[in-house]
Amino acid sequence: MINMINKQSNHKGLHGLSPYIGKIRPELARSLVEEYCPKKGIIFDPFCGSGTVPLEGWLSGRNVIANDLNTYAIWLTKGKLFPILDEKKAQKRLLAYNEIIQKTKVKRSLPHWVRSFFHPKTLKEIICWVDILKSRREYFLLSSLLGILHHQRPGFLSFPSSHGTPYLRTNKFPVSEYPHLYEYRNVYERLSSKVARVFKDFPTVDAGLSRIVTNDCASKCRLKVKRVHMVLTSPPYMRALTYARDNRLRLWFLGIEDYASLDSKISPNKKEFELLMKKSFKRWSNFQRKHDKCVLVVGDMYFNKTTKQTLEDFVIMTSEKAGYRLFSTSRDPIPQKKRVIKKASAIKAEKILVLKKLK
C-alpha cells in the first residue's frame, strides 16, 4: 500500500461546500484512485455521501458514477461535480436571484423546531432562496447555502448552533450576552461571501469527463456502462452513524420532513447491512473484469461480538462469494477530534480493504 498520509489533496473549496459526517479523507481517496484506477477509467461510489470520492476521481482525471439514497448527499455531490466554473458568473446569478427573492413572499406554516434556529426574516429569505435554487437546479449554489445554514459564527445564518449537526447553543451563547448572534442576517450577503471563499481555492477541472449521480439502492444501481474499473466506497455499516438525523435541518429545507424514515433506509442495522452487502457485491461484480479493484473503507470494529468476527472479516468473506479476493489491507487511524461517539464507544480506525476481481 502506498503512503497515503503524505499524499495531499488540494481544492478545499469544493470539499468544504457543506459539512457531512463520516467523510472519507480526500487525500486517502486520491491515493486510492491514483493507485488502482487507470486514467480516464470509470470509478463507481455506490455510497457517495458528501461526494469526496467522485470529486477526487474527477479531479484526478477519471470518469465517475456516484450514488446515494440520501437526498442531501445527492444535492451536495452534484454541487461538487457540476459547479459553476467562473466566480463572476456565479456572483451574477446570485445577484439576479436576489432581485427576484426581494419581491417574493412566503406564506407557509413552519414547524417550531425549524423556526427556533433563525430570525424570522432570515428564515423567510432562506426559504425563498432554497425554493428558487431547487427549481433552477443550482446544485453548486444550493450546496453553498446549505453549508452556511447553521453555526455560531457571524458568516452563517442561524442562531448559535453546532455546524456539523443542528443543535442550538443558546445556553453557551445567551441572547443577553451575545445579542448580535440573534439578529437578522442577510442571506444574499452571506451566500455571496461563501461562494467567494470557495473560489479562493478552486481547482482546474476537465468538464469533458463523465460525471453521473444517481439516487438508488447500492445493490440495484442501473449503471449504463459496460465496465467499472474501480469501485471505491465507504458503506454505512450497522447504524454506526445516523446520516439523516445529523442533517435533519438541511433535509427539511430540501423537502424531507421525516428524517427518521430516511435514516432507516440509509443507516442499516446488522441484518440489513449483511443482506445489502451480499446483494451489492453480486451487483458490482457484473460490471468489473478480471483484476479490477473493489476498495471498501470500513470501521475497525466487530461485526459479531459473540464470535469475534470483525467487520473486515465479514466483508472479505462476503466478497469472495461474489468473485473477489483480498488483494491488500491497511489500517488508517481516525484522529481523536474526528471520532463520532455513539453509545459510549468510538471507532478508532478504519480498515482499507482492496479486493481484486478474480474472473
N, C-alpha and C positions, 0 to 999 in steps of 0.2 A: 504494500500500500504506500502511495506517495505521501509526502509530508504535507498535510492539509493545513497545519497551523500557520505556516509561513506564507501560504499562498493567499494573498489578499484580494478581495473583490472591492471595486470602487463603486461609483454611481449610487451613493447612499440616498440621493434624492428620490429616485423611483422606489427603492426598497423601503423608504420611510414615508410613503404616501399616507398610510394609515396603520395603526397597530393591529397585531393578531397574535394570540397566544400560541405557544408551541411551534414557533417558526424554526425551520432548519437554517443553520448559519449560511449566509451567502458564499463565504469562502469555501465551505465544505461542499456545497452544491457545485460550485465552479470546478473544484478539483476533481470531483467525481465525473462531471460532464466531460472535461478535457481528457480524462484518463480512459473512459470507457465508451465514448460515443464519437464516431468519425465526424469530421467537418461536414456540414450540410446534411448530416444524418437526422433522424427523427427521434425526439425524446418524448416520452409519454409519462405524465404525472397524474395518476388517477385520483389522488387525494391532494390536490394542489394547494389548498388552504390560502395563504397570503400571496401565492404566486412566485415564491422565491426561486423554485427550481425552473419553471418555464422562463422566467426572466433571465436567469443566469444562462440557461440554454440558448435563448435567443441572442443574448449579447455575446455569447461565445461562438456564434456562427452556426447554430443548429436550428432546424425546424422543430416546432414544439406543439404538443397537444396537451392541454390542461383540462382537468375535470374535477368537479366537487359538487356535493349536494347542498352546500351552504350558500344561500343567496348572497350574503355579504362577501364570501370568498370569490364568487363569480364576478361581482362588480369590481372588487379590488384587483383581481388578476387581470381582468380586461383593462382596467385603468393603467396597469403597468405594461401590458403588451400592446396596447393601442393608444399611446399617449399623443397629445398634441406636441409636435416636434419643434415648434418655434414659440418662444415666450411672448413675443409681440402679438402673435396670432391668438394665443391663449388669453392674454390680457384684453385684447379687443373683444373677444367673445364674452368675457366676464362683464365688461362694461355694457355691452348690448343687452345681456340678460338682466343686468341690474336695472336698466331703464324700464324693462318690461315688468320686473318684480315690484318696482315702486308704484305701479298702477294696479297691482293685484291685491285683492282682499281675501282673507282666509275666513271661511265660515264652516268650521267643523268642530265637533266635540273631541276634546283631547283628554286622555287619561291623566289622573292626578300625578302618577309616578313620573310621567314624562314632563309635565308642567313643573314639577319640583326642581328640575335641573336648570331651568332657564328663566331669564327675564321675559315677560310676556311678549314684548315687542321683538326681542331676539328670536324667540321661538316661532313667531309668525313668519319672520323672514326666512328662517331655516326651512320651514315647510314649503314656502314658495320656491326657494332655491332647489330643494330636492325634487319637487314636482317638475320643474322645468328641465332640470338636468337629466332626470329619468326619461322624460318624454322625448328629449333630443338625443338620448343615448350618449351622453357626455361622460363616458366611463372615467376618464382621467380627472376631469373637474369634480365629479361627484365623489370619487375616491379621496381627492384632496380635501373636500368639505367634510367627509366622514373622519378624516384624520385630525381635524381641529374641533371635533364635536364636543369633547369633554376633557377637562384638565383644570388645574387651578392657576395656570399661567395666563397672563393678560392676552396673549395671542390666540387663546382658544375661546369657545363660545358659551360654555356652561358656567354655572356657579362652581365654586371649588369642588373638585371631584378627582378621582383617580383617572389615569389615562387609558391604561390597557383594558380595564373593566369599569363599568359605570357605578361607582359608589360615591355618594356625596360626602364631603369632608367639612361639613358645616360646624362640627364640634371643634375641629382643629383651626378652622378659619371662621370664627363667629362674625356675623354681619356688623356687630357693634365695633369690632376692632379692624375689620377689613371691608368697609362699605364699598370700596371701589371694585371689589370682586363680585359684587351683586348688581352692578349697574348694567344698563343696556349696552350691548356690543354689536357694532355694525358688521353684519355678515360679509358684505361685499369687501370691506376694507381688510378684514382678516383673511378671507379666502384669497384675495389678490396677493397678500403678503405670503401666504402659504405656497402659492404657485411660484412666486418669485424665489422662495427658498429651494424649491425642488429644482429649478433651473440653474441654481448655483452649482449643482453637482450633477449635471445631466450628461448621459453617455452618448457616444456615437453609435447609431443603430443601423441595421440593414433592414429596411422596410420591405425588401423583396423576399425575405424568408417567410415561410408559412407559420401562422400563429392561429391555433384553433382552441376555443374554450367551450366546453360542454358542461351541462348541468344534469348529471345522470348518476346512477349507481355504478361504482367502480367495477363491478362484476358484469355489467351489462352495456358498457360503453360501445356505441356503434362507431367504430373507427373506420373512416373512409380512406384507409391506406392499406397497402399490401404487407408492409413491414414496419415494425417499430424497432429501431436499432438499440434503444435503451429504455428500459422502464426505471425511473428513479422517483421514489416517493417515500413518505413517512406516514403510514396508516394510523388512523385514530383508534388506538388499542384500548379496549376494555374500560371505557369511560374514565381513563386517567385524566382527561381534560373535558370540560364542558364548553364547547366552542360557541354554541348558540346563547347559553346563559351569559357568558362573559362578553358577548357582543349584542346583548338584547336591545340596547338603546339604538345602536346603528341599524339593527334589523327592523326595529319598529319604524324608523324613517323609510326603510326600503319596502315596507308593506307587510312585514312578518310580525304579527302581534303575539302569536302563540309560540314563543321560543322553546318552550318545554317539549312540544311535539317535534320540533325540528331537531332538538338535541337527541331525542330517542332514535332518530334516523342516522344522525351523523356521529354520534358518540356511542357505538355499540357496546353491549355488555359482553361477557365472556363467550357465551354460546353464540350470540350474533356475530361476534368477531371471528370465531372459529369457522362458521359457515361462510361468512363473507370472504375470508382469505382462501378457502378451498375453491370457491367459485371463481374468484378473481384470478388466481394463478392459472387455472384452466383457460380462462378467457384470454389473458395476456399472452399465454404461450402460443396461441393461434396466430399471433402477429409477429412472433420472433423466430429467427432462424438459428441454425447451429452456431454456437459460440457467442450469440448476442447476450448482453448482460441485463439482469434484473436486479436493481440495487434497492434495498429497503433499509431505512433508518428507524430503528425501534428502541424502546426503552430497555435498559438493562434491569430486568425485573422478572419475577416468576409469572409463568402462565398458569401453572398449577402448583400451589404451595405444598399440597399434600404429597405429591410425587416428586417435588423439587424440579419439575420441568420448567425451564426458563422460556421466556418469550422467544428468544433466539432459537432454542431447540424446536419449539413448535413451528416457527416459520420455516426452518430448514426442512423439517420432516414433511410439512405440507407442500412445500415447493417441489420436493423430489417426486411426489405423486403426479405432478403436472409436467415432469420432464426437465427439471432443473437440478443442478448440483452446486454445492457450495464451492465458490472459487477462492474467496478470501474473507476474512472478518477482522474488524478492528474496533477499538473502544474509544469513544470521544467523550471526555468528561464534560459535564454541564456546570458552568460557573455557579457558585452559591447564590448569587443575586438573581439568577435567571431560572432557578428551580421553582416549579409550581407545586405548592403544598396542597395536598388533599388527603383527608382522613389521617392527619398526623404523620404522613410519610412523604417522601420526595424521591423522585427518580434522579439519581446522582450522575448517571452517564447514559449515553446512547450507544447502541451497537450498530455498526455499519456492516450489513451483510451483502456481499457481492455474490450473486448467483449466476451460473452460466447455463444457457440452454444446451441440452445435450444433442438434440437432433434437429 
